């Protein structure tokens, strides 16, 4: 009886590990697909991306200045 329980527990443990491996593989595949789509979107929409980058430079510098002043005041 005890041997049967051990076998059953081992079987459940193997099933759990295999499902974790399947989830991990799925996450990696999904990550690679999303990465490829993101790179494709950046390349395809480069003009819009460049406008966005140029438009964010000003607010970024303002935030950097505010943070620097806040740190200096302390």
SESE-439096 format. One record per residue (C-alpha): x, y, z; residue in one letter. Coordinates in Angstrom, 1 decimal. Each point is the difference from the previous one (the first is absolute). Layout:
N
X: X&Y: Y&Z: Z&residu: A
...
END
This chain:
74
X: 0.0&Y: 0.0&Z: 0.0&residu: X
X: 2.8&Y: 2.4&Z: 0.9&residu: X
X: 1.8&Y: -0.8&Z: -3.2&residu: X
X: -3.1&Y: 0.8&Z: -2.0&residu: X
X: -0.2&Y: 3.4&Z: 1.6&residu: X
X: 3.6&Y: 0.7&Z: -0.7&residu: X
X: -0.4&Y: -0.9&Z: -3.6&residu: X
X: -3.1&Y: 2.2&Z: -0.3&residu: X
X: 1.8&Y: 2.9&Z: 1.7&residu: X
X: 2.9&Y: -0.4&Z: -2.4&residu: X
X: -2.3&Y: -0.1&Z: -3.0&residu: X
X: -1.8&Y: 3.2&Z: 1.1&residu: X
X: 3.4&Y: 1.7&Z: 0.6&residu: X
X: 1.2&Y: -1.0&Z: -3.6&residu: X
X: -3.3&Y: 1.3&Z: -1.4&residu: X
X: 0.4&Y: 3.3&Z: 1.8&residu: X
X: 3.6&Y: 0.4&Z: -1.2&residu: X
X: -1.0&Y: -0.8&Z: -3.6&residu: X
X: -2.8&Y: 2.6&Z: 0.2&residu: X
X: 2.5&Y: 2.6&Z: 1.4&residu: X
X: 2.4&Y: -0.8&Z: -2.9&residu: X
X: -2.8&Y: 0.4&Z: -2.5&residu: X
X: -1.0&Y: 3.4&Z: 1.5&residu: X
X: 3.6&Y: 1.2&Z: -0.1&residu: X
X: 0.5&Y: -1.1&Z: -3.6&residu: X
X: -3.3&Y: 1.8&Z: -0.9&residu: X
X: 1.2&Y: 3.2&Z: 1.7&residu: X
X: 3.3&Y: -0.1&Z: -1.8&residu: X
X: -1.7&Y: -0.5&Z: -3.4&residu: X
X: -2.5&Y: 2.8&Z: 0.7&residu: X
X: 2.9&Y: 2.3&Z: 1.1&residu: X
X: 1.9&Y: -0.7&Z: -3.2&residu: X
X: -3.1&Y: 0.6&Z: -2.1&residu: X
X: -0.8&Y: 3.3&Z: 1.7&residu: X
X: 3.7&Y: 1.1&Z: -0.2&residu: X
X: -0.1&Y: -0.7&Z: -3.8&residu: X
X: -3.3&Y: 1.9&Z: -0.4&residu: X
X: 1.4&Y: 2.9&Z: 2.0&residu: X
X: 3.2&Y: 0.2&Z: -2.0&residu: X
X: -2.1&Y: -0.2&Z: -3.2&residu: X
X: -2.2&Y: 2.8&Z: 1.1&residu: X
X: 2.9&Y: 2.2&Z: 0.9&residu: X
X: 1.6&Y: -0.6&Z: -3.4&residu: X
X: -3.2&Y: 0.4&Z: -1.9&residu: X
X: -1.1&Y: 3.2&Z: 1.9&residu: X
X: 3.5&Y: 1.5&Z: 0.4&residu: X
X: -1.1&Y: 3.5&Z: -1.0&residu: X
X: -2.7&Y: 0.1&Z: 2.7&residu: X
X: 2.4&Y: -1.6&Z: 2.6&residu: X
X: 2.6&Y: 2.7&Z: -0.7&residu: X
X: -2.6&Y: 2.7&Z: 0.4&residu: X
X: -1.0&Y: -1.5&Z: 3.3&residu: X
X: 3.6&Y: -0.2&Z: 1.2&residu: X
X: 0.6&Y: 3.6&Z: -1.0&residu: X
X: -3.2&Y: 1.1&Z: 1.7&residu: X
X: 1.0&Y: -1.8&Z: 3.3&residu: X
X: 3.4&Y: 1.7&Z: 0.3&residu: X
X: -1.4&Y: 3.2&Z: 1.5&residu: X
X: -2.2&Y: -1.6&Z: 2.7&residu: X
X: 2.8&Y: -2.4&Z: 0.9&residu: X
X: 2.4&Y: 2.8&Z: 0.5&residu: X
X: -2.5&Y: 1.9&Z: 2.1&residu: X
X: -0.6&Y: -3.0&Z: 2.2&residu: X
X: 3.7&Y: -0.6&Z: 0.3&residu: X
X: 0.5&Y: 3.6&Z: 1.1&residu: X
X: -2.9&Y: -0.2&Z: 2.6&residu: X
X: 1.4&Y: -3.2&Z: 1.4&residu: X
X: 3.5&Y: 1.5&Z: 0.2&residu: X
X: -1.3&Y: 3.1&Z: 1.8&residu: X
X: -2.0&Y: -2.2&Z: 2.4&residu: X
X: 3.0&Y: -2.1&Z: 0.8&residu: X
X: 2.2&Y: 3.2&Z: 0.5&residu: X
X: -2.5&Y: 1.5&Z: 2.4&residu: X
X: 0.2&Y: -2.9&Z: 2.4&residu: X
END
